[in-house]
Amino acid sequence: MLHQLSLKNRRAAAAAGGVLVLAALGVNTPAHAASYGTPTIGLSVSYLSGAVGATGDPVVTVTVAQSGADAAALAVAASASSKSSVAGTGDVTVTGTGATRQLAVAAHARGYTDLTIKVTGLGGKTATKTLHYAASAAVQNTADTRYLTGSSDASAAVDAGDGYVVVADDESNTLRLYNRSASGAPVKSWDVGSALGADKEIDIEGAARVGNAIYWTGSLGNNKDGEYKSDRNTVFTTTVTGSGAATRLTVGGSYKKLRDDLVAWDKTNGNRYGFAAGTADGEVPKQIDGFNIEGLEFAPGSTTTAYLGFRAPLVPPKEGGKALIVPVTNFDKVAGSGAKAAIGTPIELDLGGLSIRDIRKNAADQYLIVAGSWAADDNSDPYALYTWDGVAAHAPVKRADLPTADPGGWEAVVDVPDLTVPGARAQLITDAGSADLYGDGTEAKDLDHAEWKKSRAAWFTVGS
């Protein structure tokens, strides 16, 4: 005999059935039953260089996401280090919230380590990326030091305004734009080789700016094996538009016979400086009687006459010899439109037996000269900073000895402040291409990854 349910029991049964239907439809299900995807993680770079004790080392942008979850709920941290003596997981700092974070590494020692960067999402799901990190040793004056990455062979520099600088590299034909106040990669770059018809390196060593024109010169010397390479016998111009981070460069004119003009001029004047011998087949440029240009700047009050500063030869070519400057009185037309060079009266400067590695002036015709050895051993030979007024009859004044304990040879002055202002500072840049930055015996120029190559920039007090 069937038993009939009471009204109360029938209503309870109906309610229970409705709950089952709603649950099957996924309505008002508990939050913990939601499905989360595997999180994703991306690094703005896979290779990063830092320095022990550095100020303002480059950072990595980390992007994370997870389907079904708010990015703010994801956690990012370093979970492993292949060599914690260089940098461990506790030396990695991640800041920011949401989909984009900033990651910084504080190095303990010189060397390499692979850092595993992990994102942990909701539901306990994770994903990782590897950051290949290289740390160079601590240097002097770390607070005033920055590193320009992407190249290790900085050779000339020109102020681009608003805290930016255009830097040349003597191992390539690429010009790079950097933020002067921060370590890191260039914000822009221009490979000028194709526009100049240069298949090999120009060996850019000097630069000078007049208005919106930047004049550049190759070394004009033989290569390190004593061979003549025509692309090194190049001077050229670039036109600047914009300033700072918005700087743009366009290749202008060029000339590929300035070396020939200089040799012919010296022959006409009795081979006083030995240019023909210094450029002969088999002669390497970086010797006391060699032929190698590393400085370029315009004469006081002139937009046409440029000073070519020689690394070699010394005059006379012996210990204690003087540094040589040869003026080209129509340099604007030489580099701008390919005119034959008109050579002015040479200038010999007493730089304490050192030669010219760079020369730069300001609008008031106050000059700074970076003086260094003619020899190729950049990392141990002496360097000094001199001031000058650009007048041939006036002697330069030694302002300071430059430190040489750290890797790299001083190669470029970005700009010259008012030297009459006490405490005025100038920024200098090194060529670190021959340096063993990370302690594994590899020269910086030969490193496999451009992100690990770097030149060092530092500020020095030069004001009286």
C-alpha positions in Angstrom: 0.0 0.0 0.0 1.4 3.4 -1.0 2.0 5.9 1.6 1.1 9.4 0.8 3.5 12.2 1.8 2.4 15.0 3.9 2.2 18.5 2.4 5.2 19.5 4.4 7.4 16.6 3.1 6.2 17.1 -0.5 7.4 20.8 -0.4 10.8 19.7 1.0 11.3 17.2 -1.7 10.4 19.7 -4.4 12.9 22.2 -3.0 15.7 19.6 -2.9 15.1 18.8 -6.6 15.3 22.4 -7.5 18.7 22.8 -5.9 20.0 19.8 -7.8 18.9 21.3 -11.1 20.5 24.7 -10.3 23.7 23.0 -9.3 23.7 21.0 -12.5 23.3 24.3 -14.4 26.3 25.8 -12.5 24.2 28.5 -10.8 25.4 29.8 -7.4 28.2 27.2 -7.2 30.8 27.8 -4.5 33.9 30.0 -5.5 36.4 27.2 -4.8 35.0 25.1 -7.6 36.1 27.7 -10.3 38.7 26.5 -12.9 42.0 28.4 -13.2 44.4 28.1 -16.2 48.1 27.6 -16.0 49.7 31.0 -15.4 52.0 32.6 -18.0 55.2 34.6 -17.4 57.4 36.7 -19.7 60.7 38.6 -19.2 61.6 41.7 -21.2 65.1 40.2 -21.6 66.5 36.8 -21.1 70.1 38.0 -20.5 71.0 40.7 -18.0 74.2 42.3 -16.8 74.8 43.9 -13.4 77.7 44.9 -11.2 78.6 44.4 -7.6 77.5 47.4 -5.5 76.1 49.2 -8.5 73.7 52.1 -8.4 70.8 52.0 -10.8 71.5 48.7 -12.4 69.1 47.6 -15.3 65.8 46.1 -14.3 63.7 43.5 -16.1 60.0 43.9 -16.8 58.0 40.8 -15.9 54.6 40.2 -17.3 52.2 37.6 -15.8 48.7 36.4 -16.4 46.3 33.6 -15.5 42.9 32.8 -17.0 40.2 33.1 -14.5 42.3 35.1 -12.0 43.1 38.7 -11.4 46.8 39.4 -12.2 47.1 41.1 -8.8 46.6 37.8 -7.1 49.7 36.3 -8.7 53.0 36.1 -6.8 56.3 36.5 -8.6 59.7 35.6 -7.0 63.0 34.0 -7.7 62.9 30.3 -6.9 66.4 29.1 -7.7 69.9 30.3 -8.5 72.6 28.2 -10.2 75.3 30.1 -8.4 74.1 31.8 -5.3 77.5 33.2 -4.5 77.0 35.5 -7.5 73.3 36.3 -6.7 70.9 34.2 -4.8 67.1 34.1 -4.7 67.1 36.5 -1.8 69.0 39.0 -3.9 66.2 39.3 -6.4 63.6 42.0 -5.7 60.2 42.2 -7.5 58.1 45.3 -7.2 54.8 46.3 -8.6 51.4 44.6 -8.8 49.1 43.5 -11.5 50.2 42.2 -14.9 53.5 44.1 -15.0 56.2 43.9 -12.4 59.8 45.2 -12.2 62.6 42.8 -11.2 66.1 43.9 -10.0 69.1 41.8 -9.0 71.8 42.8 -6.4 75.0 41.0 -7.2 77.4 39.6 -4.5 80.3 38.6 -6.6 81.6 38.6 -10.2 80.5 35.7 -12.4 77.4 34.1 -13.9 74.2 32.6 -12.6 70.9 31.4 -14.0 68.0 32.7 -12.0 64.7 30.9 -12.1 61.8 33.3 -11.9 58.5 31.7 -10.9 54.9 33.0 -11.0 52.5 31.3 -8.6 48.8 31.6 -9.5 45.5 30.6 -8.0 44.9 27.0 -7.5 48.6 26.5 -6.8 49.6 26.5 -10.5 53.0 27.8 -11.5 55.2 28.7 -14.4 58.9 29.7 -14.7 61.3 31.6 -16.9 65.1 31.6 -16.7 67.1 34.9 -16.4 70.7 34.5 -17.5 72.6 36.9 -15.3 76.2 38.2 -15.4 77.8 40.4 -12.7 81.0 42.4 -13.1 83.2 43.4 -10.2 82.7 46.4 -8.0 84.4 49.6 -9.2 85.4 52.9 -7.6 82.8 55.7 -7.3 79.9 53.4 -7.8 77.3 56.1 -7.1 78.7 58.1 -10.1 78.9 55.1 -12.4 76.5 53.8 -15.0 76.8 51.0 -17.5 75.8 51.3 -21.2 74.9 47.8 -22.4 74.6 46.3 -25.8 78.2 47.2 -26.7 81.5 47.1 -24.9 83.7 49.2 -27.3 82.5 52.8 -26.8 84.8 55.0 -28.7 83.2 58.5 -29.2 80.2 60.3 -27.7 78.1 63.3 -28.4 75.5 65.0 -26.1 72.0 64.6 -27.5 70.3 66.9 -25.0 67.8 66.3 -22.3 70.1 63.7 -20.5 70.8 61.5 -23.5 74.0 60.7 -25.4 74.8 59.2 -28.8 77.7 56.7 -28.5 79.8 55.2 -31.3 81.5 51.8 -31.2 84.8 51.1 -32.8 83.9 47.4 -33.4 80.8 48.1 -35.5 79.2 50.9 -37.5 76.3 51.3 -35.1 75.5 54.5 -33.3 73.4 54.1 -30.1 71.3 56.5 -28.0 71.5 56.1 -24.2 70.0 57.6 -21.2 73.0 59.1 -19.4 71.6 58.8 -15.9 70.5 55.1 -16.0 72.3 51.8 -16.7 70.8 49.7 -19.5 70.4 49.1 -23.2 70.2 51.8 -25.9 66.8 53.3 -26.5 67.6 53.6 -30.2 70.3 52.6 -32.6 71.3 53.3 -36.1 73.6 51.1 -38.3 75.2 53.7 -40.7 77.3 51.2 -42.6 75.0 50.5 -45.5 74.3 54.2 -46.0 78.0 54.9 -46.2 78.8 51.8 -48.4 81.0 50.4 -45.6 81.0 46.6 -45.4 83.6 46.5 -42.7 84.1 48.5 -39.5 84.8 52.2 -40.0 86.6 52.1 -36.6 84.8 55.3 -35.5 87.0 57.1 -32.9 86.0 60.7 -32.8 83.0 63.0 -33.0 82.1 66.6 -32.8 78.8 68.5 -33.0 78.0 71.8 -34.6 74.3 72.8 -34.4 72.3 69.9 -35.8 75.3 68.3 -37.6 77.5 65.6 -35.9 80.8 65.0 -37.6 82.4 61.6 -37.2 85.9 60.2 -38.1 87.3 56.7 -38.3 90.8 56.1 -37.0 92.2 56.4 -40.5 94.9 53.9 -39.5 95.7 50.4 -40.5 94.0 47.6 -38.6 95.7 45.7 -35.8 97.4 43.4 -38.3 98.9 46.3 -40.1 96.5 46.0 -43.1 94.9 48.9 -44.9 91.1 48.7 -44.9 89.4 51.4 -46.9 86.3 51.7 -44.7 88.5 52.9 -41.8 89.5 55.8 -44.0 86.1 57.4 -43.6 84.8 60.7 -42.2 81.0 61.4 -42.4 78.2 63.5 -41.0 74.8 62.8 -39.5 72.0 65.3 -39.2 70.2 65.4 -35.8 66.4 66.1 -35.5 64.7 66.1 -32.1 66.5 65.8 -28.8 66.8 63.4 -25.8 64.8 60.2 -26.2 63.2 61.6 -29.4 66.6 62.1 -31.1 66.8 60.9 -34.8 69.9 60.6 -36.9 70.1 60.7 -40.7 73.4 60.0 -42.5 74.6 63.0 -44.6 77.9 63.4 -46.5 81.1 61.4 -46.3 84.7 61.4 -47.6 87.1 58.4 -47.9 90.5 60.0 -48.7 91.4 62.1 -45.7 94.2 59.8 -44.8 95.6 60.2 -48.3 95.4 64.0 -48.0 97.2 63.9 -44.6 100.0 61.6 -45.9 100.4 63.8 -49.0 100.6 67.0 -46.9 103.2 65.4 -44.6 105.3 64.4 -47.5 105.2 67.9 -48.9 106.4 69.1 -45.6 109.4 66.8 -45.4 107.7 63.8 -43.7 108.0 65.6 -40.3 105.4 63.3 -38.7 106.2 60.1 -40.5 102.6 59.6 -41.8 103.8 57.7 -44.9 105.8 55.3 -42.8 103.0 55.0 -40.1 100.5 54.0 -42.8 102.8 51.6 -44.7 101.7 48.1 -45.3 102.4 46.0 -42.2 102.6 48.9 -39.8 100.2 48.6 -36.8 98.6 51.8 -35.8 99.0 51.7 -32.0 102.7 52.3 -31.7 104.7 55.3 -30.8 105.4 56.2 -34.4 102.2 54.8 -35.8 99.2 56.6 -37.4 95.9 56.7 -35.5 93.3 59.4 -34.9 91.1 59.3 -31.8 90.0 62.9 -31.2 87.8 65.3 -33.2 86.6 68.8 -32.2 86.3 72.2 -33.8 88.7 75.1 -33.2 87.7 78.0 -31.0 84.9 80.0 -32.6 84.9 78.0 -35.8 82.4 75.8 -37.5 84.7 75.0 -40.4 88.2 74.2 -38.9 88.3 70.9 -37.0 91.1 69.6 -34.8 92.2 66.0 -35.5 93.7 64.6 -32.3 96.3 61.8 -32.8 96.8 58.8 -30.5 99.9 58.1 -32.6 102.4 59.3 -33.4 104.0 61.2 -30.5 106.2 64.1 -31.5 109.0 63.2 -31.5 108.2 59.4 -31.4 109.9 58.7 -28.1 109.1 58.6 -24.4 108.1 62.1 -23.3 107.0 63.1 -26.8 104.2 65.6 -27.4 100.6 65.0 -28.5 99.8 66.0 -32.1 96.8 68.0 -33.4 96.4 68.6 -37.1 93.8 71.2 -38.1 91.7 70.7 -41.2 90.4 74.1 -42.1 87.5 73.0 -44.3 86.4 70.0 -42.4 82.7 70.9 -42.8 83.1 70.5 -46.5 85.4 67.5 -46.3 82.9 65.4 -44.3 79.8 67.1 -45.6 80.5 67.1 -49.3 83.7 65.2 -50.0 86.0 68.2 -50.6 89.8 67.6 -50.5 91.2 68.5 -47.1 93.0 71.8 -46.5 95.5 71.3 -43.8 96.4 74.1 -41.3 99.4 74.6 -39.0 99.9 71.6 -36.7 99.8 71.9 -32.9 102.0 70.0 -30.5 100.8 69.7 -26.9 102.7 68.7 -23.8 100.4 66.1 -22.1 103.1 64.5 -20.0 104.2 62.0 -22.6 100.6 60.9 -23.3 98.6 61.3 -26.5 95.0 62.3 -27.3 92.2 59.8 -26.7 89.4 62.4 -26.9 88.9 66.2 -27.1 85.7 68.1 -26.4 84.8 71.7 -26.0 81.7 73.7 -24.9 80.2 76.9 -26.4 82.6 79.0 -24.4 85.5 77.2 -26.0 86.7 75.5 -22.9 88.3 72.2 -23.8 88.7 68.9 -22.0 91.3 66.5 -23.3 91.4 62.8 -22.3 95.1 61.9 -22.5 96.3 58.3 -22.6 99.0 56.0 -23.9 99.5 55.4 -27.6 99.9 51.7 -26.7 97.2 49.1 -27.1 97.2 48.1 -23.4 94.2 50.2 -22.4 93.5 48.7 -19.0 96.7 49.5 -17.2 98.4 52.5 -18.9 98.0 55.9 -17.3 95.2 58.4 -18.2 94.9 62.0 -17.3 92.4 64.8 -17.9 93.6 68.2 -19.1 91.9 71.5 -19.7 92.8 73.8 -22.6 91.6 77.0 -24.4 92.1 75.7 -27.9 94.8 78.2 -28.6 98.0 76.7 -30.2 100.4 78.9 -28.2 98.8 78.1 -24.9 99.7 75.0 -22.8 97.0 72.6 -21.5 96.7 72.3 -17.8 96.5 68.9 -16.1 93.3 68.7 -14.1 93.4 65.1 -12.7 94.8 61.6 -13.1 92.0 59.3 -14.1 91.6 56.0 -12.2 92.9 52.9 -14.0 92.3 50.1 -11.4 89.0 49.2 -13.0 88.4 47.6 -16.4 88.3 49.7 -19.5 90.3 52.6 -21.0 88.9 56.1 -20.9 87.8 56.9 -24.4 85.2 59.7 -24.6 83.9 62.9 -23.0 80.2 63.4 -23.4 80.2 67.2 -23.0 82.1 70.0 -21.2 80.4 72.0 -18.3 81.4 75.5 -17.4 84.9 74.9 -16.1 84.8 78.0 -14.0 82.0 76.7 -11.8 83.3 74.9 -8.7 82.1 71.3 -8.5 81.1 71.2 -12.2 81.2 67.6 -13.5 81.9 65.9 -16.8 80.9 62.4 -17.8 83.5 60.1 -19.4 83.0 56.7 -21.0 85.3 53.7 -21.3 86.1 51.3 -24.0 85.9 48.0 -22.2 86.2 45.7 -25.2 89.4 44.1 -24.1 88.3 43.7 -20.4 87.5 40.4 -18.8 84.3 41.6 -17.1 83.1 38.4 -15.6 86.2 36.5 -14.6 86.0 33.7 -17.2 88.9 35.0 -19.4 86.5 36.2 -22.2 87.1 39.6 -23.6 84.0 41.7 -23.5 83.9 42.2 -27.2 83.8 38.4 -27.7 80.9 37.7 -25.3 78.1 35.7 -26.9 75.2 38.0 -25.8 75.0 41.7 -26.5 73.2 42.3 -23.2 76.4 41.2 -21.3 78.6 43.6 -23.3 78.9 47.0 -21.7 81.0 50.2 -21.4 81.3 52.1 -18.1 80.4 55.8 -17.8 81.4 57.9 -14.8 81.2 61.5 -13.7 84.3 63.4 -12.5 84.5 66.8 -10.9 86.3 69.2 -13.3 85.2 72.6 -12.3 87.7 74.9 -10.5 
